[in-house]
Amino acid sequence: MIPRHLYVHAPFCARRCSYCDFAVDVAAEPPVEPWAEAVAGELGRVRREEGWSAPLELDTLYVGGGTPSLLGPEAMARLRAGLEGGVDLNGVEEFTAEANPESFTAEVAAGWRRAGVNRLSFGAQTFHAPSLRWMGRLHGPDGPGRAVERARAAGYDNLGLDLIFALPPMLGRDLADDLDRVLALEPEHVSVYGLTVEKGTPLSRWVAERRVELPDEDRYGEEYLLVADRLTAAGYLHYEVSNFALPGRESRHNGAYWRGVPYLGLGNGAHSYVPPRRWWNRRDWSAYRSAVATGEAPRESEEEVSGEAEALERIWLDLRTRSGIALSGLSEPQGALVRTWERHGWAEAAEAAGTLRLTAEGWLLLDRLAVELEGAAEMVARGGPKAADSGLHGAGKRTEETR
């Protein structure tokens, strides 16, 4: 139950995007030293509370945001120095850091490389200038290309790009053209996320005021399937509902979330999971920093994941990956249900592996299908499974916990 995967949140952004509800702090000059000190302080506190006397032996380290590239070329070295003694980084196979194109300079690329970062995730989102302006992004259409050039020049051979689909039709964004631009850059990994309306964001206000109309479910599904078709045809493995990778370049860190193994999150808004407990930190950077500095626990809340909640979560996590669920573990009512899915084209059996996995069409219905499968036996006893009316959920939802 001792985590081998560590997430560190760097909350600072030059500007908050119109759709973003992450734990972000807008700062023209991010406080690198206080950030590193706070993270190190929280690590020490968690180790004492959990009774982890030896340094945590990590397999993966992921620094997300926010915009970690705003912290500059020495930020990752400073982070490593703060974590020393609390974690053992000698065995880290994957050290990922997120970056935005406009702040990923040649100096940042080199500095991070010296600090051990071996995987980069760029927030491209789109190559369409009007859409970038509407979202509040600070880079132009050529920004991702320049960032990739700098990364390759510095020796990185494992790059990812994030792309958003289902933008408002009024913007005139051509998703097929964006996919052409992505493929031309030859990243090892691509993550795709459907635009969603989160409470308290400018986007939620625009939608409420009817100044913005999002695509309907049919358009949402068409765009998701277009992405899946184009990327898989180009040789990418659609290994998780929102993620595509060249063979062997799947995200090991995110895979830990989906497998349900223990992980530790440090920083404001970060989540941790040590079965059966899950906890998460205060979202506000100042409140988080103050709590750590005064010796208080920076946690916002925690919960125990067990019983029916644990069973449903396990099914949902299994269904969201290409690995799927074990056929041998299905009850007779569940087996009948998944055969219905297969007839609809929502799932396919991998007989050699003894598993059943969702297709791209099935991933559009991920939440609904997970609920159906978990409750199949009881619902069949009541006269047949009744589909939860959850619409198009699951495909393309980006959360702070699961990146």
N, C-alpha and C positions, 0 to 999 in steps of 0.2 A: 504493500500500500504506500510505498515511498515513491513520489513522482520522479520520473526520468525525463519529463518534458516541462519546460519553463517558458511562459509567456511574460514579456515585460511591456507595459503600456507606456508609450511616449505621447502625451496628450496634446502636444502643441501644434497649432496650425496658424498660418499667416492669415487665413480667412476661413470662416465656416461655410461649407457648401449648402446650397439651398435645400437639399434633401437630407442632410446629415443630422442624426440625433445621437451620435456617439459621444463618449465622455471626452470632449475636446475643450481646450483652453486656447483662446486666440492670444498670441503673443508675438510681437515683432522681433524680440530678441529672447528666445527660449532660455530659461535658467538651467543650463546643463548641469552645473555642479549641484545645486539643490535637488534636482531630479535624481541624479545618481545617488546622492546621499539618502534620499527618502526611500528609494528602492532597496538599497542595501540595508537600511534600518528595518524595513518591513521584513526582509528575508530573515534577519536575525531573530525578530520577534516570532515569526511563524515557526522557525526551527525550534525555538525554546518551547512554544506552546504544544507542538506536535511531538516533542521528544526526539527529534532527529539530531543526534549528537554528531554523527559523521557528515562530512560534506555530501550534498546530493550529487550522485553520479548521473550526469545528463546525457541523453541521446540527442535531444534537439533543443534549440534556443530560438525563440521568435520574438523580434522587437517590432511591435505594430503601433498604429496610431489612430488619429493624429497623423503627423508628418515627421517621422524620425529623421528624415534627411535635413530638416530645418536645424537639427542639433549640431550639424557640422562634422568635419572630418575626424575629430578626436573623440566624438561621443561614445563610440563603441568600445574604444580602449578604456575610457573612463568608466563605462559600465562594467567591463570585465574586472577592472581593478576593485570596484566596489563589491562585486560578487565573490571575489577570491576569499577562500576560507569557508564560505557558505555553500558553494557549489564546486564541483570538479568538472571543468570544461575540457579536460584532455580527451575524453571519449566522444565529444560532440560530433555527430556525423553531419548535421544540418544546422547551420546558423543563418537564419533568414532575417532580413531587415526590410521594412517597407520604405518606399521613397516616392516622392512626387517629381515629375520630370523637371520642373523649374528650379528645384533646389538640389538636384543631384548633379553636383559639379565634378570635375575631374579630381579635385582635391578630396571630396567626400568619397568618391569611388576608391581612391588609393588608400585613404586613411582607414576606411572600413575593411578593406582587403587585408591590411596589415594587422588589424584587430581580430581577424579570423572569420569575418562574414564570408560565406561561400554561396549564398543564394539571395537574390534580390526580387522583390515584388513591386512593380511599378503601377501606380494608379493612373492609367491612361484614360479610362472611361469612354472616350470617344475621340475621333479625329475631326469632328465636324465643328467648325469655329462657332457658329451661332449657338449650338448646344453647349459647348464649353463655357461660353459667356453666360448663358442662362443658368447653368449649374453653379456658377461662381468659381470655376476652375481658373488657375492662374497661368497655365501653360497653353500654348497654341497648338494647332494641328501637327506641327513638326516636332513638338517637345518630346514625345515618347521616342521618336527615332533618334534624336540627339542623345537622350539618356541611355538608350541601348548601345549606341556607338561608344560612349564613355565607359560603360560597363565592360563591353568586350575588350576595349583597349587596356583596361585595368586587369584583365585576366579572368573575369567571371564567365563561367560556362553553364550557369543555371539561372535563367531569368524567367520571370513571370510577368504577365500583363493582366490587369483587371479591365473588364469591359462592362458597361451598363447597357441593357436593352430595355425595350418598352418605354422609350421616351415619348413625351407628348407629340402627336402627329403634327401639331402646328409648327414644330421646329424644323421640319423637313429633313431630318437626319436620315441618311441612307445606310442602313445596317449592313447591307451587302458590301458597300464600299469600305466601311470600317473593318469588316472581316478581311477584305483584300489587304488593307494596310497592316493589320495584325500579322497576317501570314507572311507578308513581305519582310517583316522584322525577324522572323524565325525564332520566336521565344520557345523555351522548353516547356512552358506552362502557361495556360490561359484560364482565368476565372471569369465567370459571367454572372451578373446579378441583375435581376429585374428591378426597375425603379418602383419603390413602394412609398406610400405616404405614411410618415411617422408623426405622431402627435407632437405639437410644439415647434415644428419646423416651418420655415417660410413656405415650403411646398404645401404643407397641410392648410395653411391660410389661403394660399392661392386657389387650391381646389375648393375649399369651403366658399370662397367668394366667386367661384365659377370663372375665374380668370384663366384657369388651366384645366384641361380635360385629358385624363390619362387614357391610354388605349384600352379597348374592351378586352374581355377574356379571349376572344378569338384572335385578336391581333397579338396579344401577349403570347399565346400559345404558338402562333405562326412564327414569331420572331425567335422564340426559344428553340423551336425545331429547326429553323434556318441555321442558327448557330451550331446546333448539334450536328446537322448534316454536313456543313462546311468544314468544321474542324475534324470530325472523324474521317471525312474523305481525304483530308490533308495528312492523315497519319497520327492524329492525336487520339489517345485513349480517353473516352468519356468515363472516368473512373469514379466520379461522384456527381451528385445532382447538378452542382454548379462548377465543376472543375474538370479540366482537360489537360492531359500531359503526354509528352512523348514517352514511349516505353522506358521505365526505369526512373522517370523524373517526377513521379507523384510526390506530393507534399507529405513528408514523414511526420511533421509536427501536427498538421491538421488531421492526419490519419489517427493520431492518438485520441483526439476528441471523438472521432466517429467509432473507434473501437471501445470507447468507454473505459480506458485505462486512466490511472491517476495523472493529474497535471496540476501545476502550480502557476498561479497568475499573480504578478506583482504590479503595483501601480494603481492609480485611481480608476475605478470602473472595472478592474480586472476580475475574472472569475477563476475559482479553483475547484478541483474535484478530487476528493480522497474518499472513495466509497466507504460508507453510503452518504457522506456529507458533501454538500456543495455550498460554497460561500462566495460572496462578491463584495467588492470594496465600494466605498463612497465614490460617487461619480465626480464630485467637484475637486479639482486639483488642489486648491488652497486648503480645503477642509481635510483632504487626505494628507497633505504635507504636514499640516498642523498636528494632526492626530499622531503621526509617526514621531514627530519631533518631541512631543510631550509624553511619549510612552503609552499612548492610548492605542487600542486596536482600531485600525482604519476600516474595519468591516462594516458594511451597510446592513447585511443580514445573512442568514444561512438557512439551509433546509436539509432534511434527510430524504434521500431518494430511495424509496422502498415500495414493496407491494405492487399495486396496480400501476402506480406512476412509473415505477422502475421497469415493469414489463412493457408498458406502452413506449417508453423512451428507448428501450433496447430494440424493439421492433422498428421504430422510426429510424434509429441510427443505422440498423442493418439494411433497411430498405433504401437508404439514401446513397449507398455505395454500390459499386459494381460487384463486390463480393456477395451481396445479397444475404438471404436467410437459408438455413439448412432445411432441406426438404424433409429429412428424417425427424425433425422436431415438430412438424406440423400435426395437429389433430385432424381427425377425419373431416369435421366441418371446415377447418382452415384449408385443407387440401382441396375441397370442393370449391371454395372461394377463389383460390389462386388459379384453379383451372378456368374459372370464368374470366379472370384477368387475362390469362393467356389467349383466350378466344377473342377478347377485345383488343389484343395487341399491347396491353399495358405491362406485361411481364413475359419473361422467357426462362425456361429451365436450362441450366447448365448441367446436363446429366452426369458428365464425367466428374464434376466437382461435387455433385449432389446438392446443388443450391438452386435457388430461384431468385432472379434479380429483375428489377423494373427496367423497362425500356424508357427512352426519352419521353414517349407519350405517357407512360405511367408516372414518371417523375413529376409531370405537371399536376398529378393528383396525389402527390406523396402523402400529405396530411390525412386526406380522406381514406386512402388505402391502408395506412398504418392503423387508424382507428377501427376500420372494418376487420382487419386481421386479428387485432388484439381481442376484439369482442365477438369473433365469429361464432364460437361455440354457443354462447348465451343467446346471440341474436338468432341463430338458426333454430334453437329450441323454441324461440318465440314466434317462429313462422317464417324465417328467412332473413338474410342480412339486409339491413336498410342503410343505404349510403349516407354518410354524414354530408350535409350540404356545405362543404368547405370551399368549393370552387377551386381556382387555380392557386394552390399554395404549395410551398415546399421548393418548387423549381426556382432557383435564383434568389433566395432570401439570404442576405448577408447580415450576420449578427455580430455583436461584440464578442460573444463567447466562442463562436465557431467561425473562424476566418478562413 
